[in-house]
Amino acid sequence: MNVMDAMRFIESEFIIINSTPCSVCGGHYITESSGFHVADHAAMNVTSCYCERCGSRKDFSFRAPQISSMDPSTSIQLN
């Protein structure tokens, strides 16, 4: 997977987050942090968000094929 493919994956994740209404009030989610987590040899991109209206929190998890080989105990936090 090249850089352009990885960027398409990440862009599609933000499209999903931006089109998902808050389950409490219907507001929009704002990204607070994003990071990769590797467990059981599967990489996941976890994005923590909060609702702009009511403050409700939600974590979005996406498969991260752009991360091919990392130590399973590794977590990377991007802020």
C-alpha positions in Angstrom: 0.0 0.0 0.0 1.4 3.4 -1.0 0.9 6.7 0.7 -2.0 7.7 -1.6 -3.9 4.5 -0.7 -3.3 5.2 3.0 -4.6 8.8 2.6 -7.7 7.5 0.9 -8.4 5.1 3.8 -8.0 7.9 6.3 -10.1 10.3 4.2 -12.9 7.8 4.0 -12.9 7.4 7.8 -13.4 11.2 8.3 -16.2 11.1 5.7 -17.9 8.5 7.8 -17.3 10.4 11.1 -18.6 13.7 9.6 -21.7 12.0 8.2 -22.6 10.2 11.5 -25.0 12.2 13.7 -24.8 12.2 17.5 -27.0 9.4 18.9 -28.0 11.7 21.7 -28.9 15.0 20.1 -28.2 14.7 16.3 -25.3 17.1 16.4 -22.0 16.7 14.6 -18.9 15.0 16.0 -15.6 16.8 16.4 -12.4 14.8 16.3 -10.5 15.1 19.6 -7.7 12.5 18.9 -6.7 9.8 16.6 -4.3 6.9 16.9 -3.4 3.4 15.8 -3.8 0.4 18.1 -2.5 -3.0 17.2 -4.0 -6.1 19.0 -4.1 -9.7 17.9 -2.0 -8.8 14.8 -4.8 -6.5 13.6 -4.2 -2.8 13.3 -7.1 -0.4 14.1 -7.3 3.4 13.7 -9.3 4.7 16.7 -10.6 8.2 16.5 -12.1 9.7 19.7 -14.8 12.4 19.1 -17.2 14.5 21.0 -20.5 16.1 19.9 -20.3 19.8 19.2 -23.8 20.4 20.8 -24.2 18.1 23.8 -20.6 16.9 24.5 -21.5 13.2 24.1 -18.4 11.1 23.4 -17.9 8.4 20.8 -14.9 6.3 19.6 -14.8 5.3 15.9 -12.7 2.2 15.1 -11.6 1.4 11.6 -9.4 -1.4 10.2 -6.0 0.0 9.4 -4.4 -2.0 6.6 -1.8 0.8 6.1 -0.1 -0.4 9.2 1.5 -3.7 8.2 3.8 -4.9 10.9 4.0 -3.5 14.4 4.5 -5.0 17.8 1.0 -6.1 19.0 1.6 -4.3 22.3 2.1 -0.9 20.5 -0.3 2.0 20.5 0.5 5.2 18.7 -1.4 8.4 19.7 -1.6 11.2 17.2 -2.9 14.6 18.4 
